[in-house]
Amino acid sequence: MAEPPFISVLIPCYNEKKYIPALIENLRGQNYPANRSEIIFADGMSTDGTKELLEEYAKESPQIAVIDNPDRYVPTGLNAALRASRGTIIIRMDAHSIYPTDYWKTLVSKLDEH
């Protein structure tokens, strides 16, 4: 069986500290191989400790990266994250949302079908 494609998950954020622990748990629970994915947070210079919390998670997991988005605009953050990404498939997610555990796998599967 062929190895699944490498995906980059891009998440712009600003002052999302209260949502980050649940989101990280949700991302870790995805049924897609962790070694075939990266998660890039583009932080819009949060003032509530979001970036510091994300950096702690990044220390624990090589899958997670945190970059700055000094302009604070979502498109600017997404573009910066896209430049930093290595995936052949890009998935954009929100920091304050929770996704089904098969979200990444389903998106990749549907893309492959079509």
C-alpha positions in Angstrom: 0.0 0.0 0.0 1.3 3.5 -0.9 2.2 5.9 1.9 -0.4 8.6 2.4 0.5 12.1 1.1 2.2 14.5 3.5 -0.3 17.1 4.6 0.2 20.6 6.1 -2.5 21.8 8.4 -2.5 25.6 8.7 -4.2 27.3 11.6 -4.3 31.1 11.9 -4.9 32.3 15.5 -5.1 35.3 17.7 -5.9 35.2 21.5 -7.2 31.6 21.3 -5.5 30.3 24.5 -8.7 29.0 26.1 -9.4 26.8 22.9 -5.9 25.5 22.3 -5.8 22.5 24.7 -9.0 21.0 23.3 -7.8 21.7 19.8 -4.5 20.1 20.3 -6.2 17.0 21.8 -8.5 17.0 18.8 -5.6 17.3 16.4 -3.7 14.5 18.1 -6.7 12.3 17.8 -6.9 12.5 14.0 -6.7 9.1 12.4 -4.1 10.2 10.0 -0.4 9.2 10.4 1.3 11.8 12.5 4.5 11.3 10.6 2.7 12.3 7.4 1.5 15.6 8.7 2.6 18.9 10.1 0.5 21.5 12.0 1.5 25.2 11.5 0.0 27.8 13.8 0.3 31.4 12.5 -0.1 33.5 15.6 -1.3 37.1 15.1 0.8 38.4 18.0 -1.6 37.2 20.7 -1.6 39.0 24.0 -3.3 36.2 26.1 -0.5 33.7 26.2 -1.6 31.7 23.1 1.8 31.8 21.4 3.6 30.7 24.6 1.2 27.8 25.1 1.6 26.7 21.5 5.3 26.9 21.8 5.1 24.5 24.8 3.1 22.1 22.7 5.6 22.5 19.9 8.5 21.5 22.3 6.6 18.2 23.0 5.8 17.5 19.3 7.9 17.9 16.2 4.6 17.8 14.3 3.7 21.3 15.6 5.3 24.6 14.5 4.5 28.2 15.5 5.2 31.2 13.3 4.5 34.8 13.7 1.8 36.8 11.8 2.7 40.4 12.8 0.1 41.8 10.4 -2.6 40.0 12.3 -4.7 39.4 9.2 -5.8 35.9 8.5 -4.8 35.9 4.8 -1.3 37.1 5.8 -1.0 34.4 8.4 -2.2 31.8 6.0 0.3 32.9 3.4 3.2 32.8 5.9 2.1 29.4 7.0 1.9 28.2 3.4 5.4 29.4 2.7 6.6 27.4 5.8 4.7 24.3 4.8 6.1 21.1 3.3 2.8 19.3 2.5 1.5 18.3 -0.9 -1.9 18.8 0.5 -2.9 21.9 2.5 -5.7 21.8 5.1 -6.9 25.1 6.7 -8.5 24.8 10.1 -9.7 27.2 12.8 -8.3 27.4 16.3 -11.7 27.6 18.0 -13.2 24.5 16.4 -13.3 20.8 17.0 -13.3 18.4 14.0 -14.3 14.8 13.5 -11.4 12.4 14.1 -11.5 11.3 10.5 -11.4 14.9 9.1 -8.0 14.8 7.6 -8.3 11.3 6.3 -11.7 12.1 4.7 -10.4 15.3 3.0 -7.4 13.5 1.6 -9.6 10.6 0.4 -12.1 12.8 -1.3 -9.4 14.8 -3.0 -7.9 11.5 -4.3 -11.3 10.4 -5.5 -11.9 13.6 -7.5 
